[in-house]
Amino acid sequence: MTGRINVKNLILRFGFIPALLMVLFMGAGCGKNTATSDKTIKVYYVNASETGIISQDYELTSSMDDSDAAITELISVLKEMPDRMQYEAPISGGIELIGYSLHDKLLTLNFNPNYLELGRTIEILDRAAIVRTFTQLDSIEYVSFQIEGTPITDHYGNVIGNMSADTFIYNAGNEINTYEKVELKLFFASSDGTKLVPVYRSVVYNSNISMEKLAVEQVISGPNTDIAFPTLSKDAKVKSINVKDGVCYIDFDSAFLYQPNSVSAEVAIYSVVNTLTELPNINKVVFSVNGESAFTYMDYLINGSYERNLDLID
């Protein structure tokens, strides 16, 4: 494959994956990106050293209300390699986008088989650049990737599923931070809301964020797949979280008590407990809401510590 040969790719060929990625993210915050003007958005690229992504302001010539025109225009921009090679277009080299579809705010991108030739590090950086670019459009909340109609998978063979801007977490600012890529095992609800379904997710995150907070926020964000369903309100916020002697103490705001999903209280609680106890330093979980450690959640009295519950796993 041409256009992507450098020292990092040679390292990847021999099976060594760096544990840390030094990633430069410029001028954006967590959550859905916002345009700096009605038609100005940030287009993301991979930096020349293939260690991070950067953004460039871009003025759309298409109307924001014309989704197909805006998507087509952004695809062309994401294919353009700069003259001075200060960054790399994420859809370049031998990668070709052979089609796309947009339905219910989900943009599905279908690539040719050359996508499989990307090293793991450059692949996730390309994916981060593409997802964060497209999710700035009001008509797009999630992006999924396919290869000739088949959903892409991680290196464990698990389907990655739909990705939002929050899939790629980082802090605002122009500073260089340390980023890591981690595989999380998260638990969500079965279709009838009575069992837990494990979902594996690859996340690139700022190393300043604790692993336990990252895991809980990923549960709050939802499964992004058709095989599992959300367990917690998306409005819930983690006020504080810390680990001591193998016990994770997590304090939510009052939005945690609102349950918009058709799940049992036990499934919702243990989606958090089982997710956190997958982390090697956590054996038990203690809940609180606004500092109160004893409270009623749906019809379930929450008090004391909770250990992993394998009986609920489907």
Secondary structure in CASP SS format (residue, H / E / C, confidence):
PFRMAT SS
TARGET T0000
AUTHOR 0000-0000-0000
METHOD secondary structure of the structure
MODEL  1
M C 1.00
T C 1.00
G C 1.00
R C 1.00
I C 1.00
N C 1.00
V H 1.00
K H 1.00
N H 1.00
L H 1.00
I H 1.00
L H 1.00
R H 1.00
F C 1.00
G C 1.00
F C 1.00
I C 1.00
P C 1.00
A C 1.00
L E 1.00
L E 1.00
M E 1.00
V E 1.00
L E 1.00
F C 1.00
M C 1.00
G C 1.00
A C 1.00
G C 1.00
C C 1.00
G C 1.00
K C 1.00
N C 1.00
T C 1.00
A C 1.00
T C 1.00
S C 1.00
D C 1.00
K C 1.00
T E 1.00
I E 1.00
K E 1.00
V E 1.00
Y E 1.00
Y E 1.00
V E 1.00
N E 1.00
A C 1.00
S C 1.00
E C 1.00
T C 1.00
G C 1.00
I E 1.00
I E 1.00
S E 1.00
Q E 1.00
D E 1.00
Y E 1.00
E E 1.00
L C 1.00
T C 1.00
S C 1.00
S C 1.00
M C 1.00
D C 1.00
D C 1.00
S H 1.00
D H 1.00
A H 1.00
A H 1.00
I H 1.00
T H 1.00
E H 1.00
L H 1.00
I H 1.00
S H 1.00
V H 1.00
L H 1.00
K H 1.00
E C 1.00
M C 1.00
P C 1.00
D C 1.00
R C 1.00
M C 1.00
Q C 1.00
Y E 1.00
E E 1.00
A C 1.00
P C 1.00
I C 1.00
S C 1.00
G C 1.00
G C 1.00
I C 1.00
E C 1.00
L E 1.00
I E 1.00
G E 1.00
Y E 1.00
S E 1.00
L E 1.00
H E 1.00
D C 1.00
K C 1.00
L E 1.00
L E 1.00
T E 1.00
L E 1.00
N E 1.00
F E 1.00
N C 1.00
P H 1.00
N H 1.00
Y H 1.00
L H 1.00
E H 1.00
L C 1.00
G C 1.00
R H 1.00
T H 1.00
I H 1.00
E H 1.00
I H 1.00
L H 1.00
D H 1.00
R H 1.00
A H 1.00
A H 1.00
I H 1.00
V H 1.00
R H 1.00
T H 1.00
F H 1.00
T C 1.00
Q C 1.00
L C 1.00
D C 1.00
S C 1.00
I C 1.00
E C 1.00
Y E 1.00
V E 1.00
S E 1.00
F E 1.00
Q E 1.00
I E 1.00
E C 1.00
G C 1.00
T E 1.00
P E 1.00
I C 1.00
T E 1.00
D C 1.00
H C 1.00
Y C 1.00
G C 1.00
N C 1.00
V E 1.00
I C 1.00
G C 1.00
N C 1.00
M E 1.00
S C 1.00
A H 1.00
D H 1.00
T H 1.00
F E 1.00
I C 1.00
Y C 1.00
N C 1.00
A C 1.00
G C 1.00
N C 1.00
E C 1.00
I E 1.00
N E 1.00
T E 1.00
Y E 1.00
E E 1.00
K E 1.00
V E 1.00
E E 1.00
L E 1.00
K E 1.00
L E 1.00
F E 1.00
F E 1.00
A E 1.00
S C 1.00
S C 1.00
D C 1.00
G C 1.00
T C 1.00
K C 1.00
L E 1.00
V E 1.00
P E 1.00
V E 1.00
Y E 1.00
R E 1.00
S E 1.00
V E 1.00
V E 1.00
Y E 1.00
N E 1.00
S C 1.00
N C 1.00
I C 1.00
S C 1.00
M H 1.00
E H 1.00
K H 1.00
L H 1.00
A H 1.00
V H 1.00
E H 1.00
Q H 1.00
V H 1.00
I H 1.00
S H 1.00
G C 1.00
P C 1.00
N C 1.00
T C 1.00
D C 1.00
I C 1.00
A C 1.00
F E 1.00
P C 1.00
T C 1.00
L C 1.00
S C 1.00
K C 1.00
D C 1.00
A C 1.00
K C 1.00
V E 1.00
K E 1.00
S E 1.00
I E 1.00
N E 1.00
V E 1.00
K E 1.00
D C 1.00
G C 1.00
V E 1.00
C E 1.00
Y E 1.00
I E 1.00
D E 1.00
F E 1.00
D C 1.00
S H 1.00
A H 1.00
F H 1.00
L H 1.00
Y C 1.00
Q C 1.00
P C 1.00
N C 1.00
S C 1.00
V C 1.00
S C 1.00
A H 1.00
E H 1.00
V H 1.00
A H 1.00
I H 1.00
Y H 1.00
S H 1.00
V H 1.00
V H 1.00
N H 1.00
T H 1.00
L H 1.00
T C 1.00
E C 1.00
L C 1.00
P C 1.00
N C 1.00
I C 1.00
N C 1.00
K E 1.00
V E 1.00
V E 1.00
F E 1.00
S E 1.00
V E 1.00
N C 1.00
G C 1.00
E E 1.00
S C 1.00
A C 1.00
F E 1.00
T E 1.00
Y E 1.00
M C 1.00
D C 1.00
Y E 1.00
L E 1.00
I E 1.00
N C 1.00
G C 1.00
S E 1.00
Y E 1.00
E E 1.00
R C 1.00
N C 1.00
L H 1.00
D H 1.00
L H 1.00
I E 1.00
D C 1.00
END
